[in-house]
Amino acid sequence: ADGKTGWLLVSDYCGKGEKIAVDVKGVRDVLSATLLDHERNNENVNVSFIDGKLTLDKKLSGSAAFLVKFAL
């Protein structure tokens, strides 16, 4: 709504890997990221954002969801 931030919800249902990679365009930087899985509930986590590629580290296989806030 403010034109300065954007949000991305990434979900991985029953994924076998421990990392998720997503190409993201039109944003400058990651401001924050939270994780929800079977052990963590809205825990702030660090993510990697290099050259438009967002890498999310689940640390566990299985289902997880990330809510990532970006600077536009």
Secondary structure, DSSP 4 states (H G I P E B T S, - for coil): --SSEEEEEEEEEEE-SSEEEEE--S--EEEEEEEEESS-EEEE---EEETTEEEEE-SSSEEEEEEEEEE-
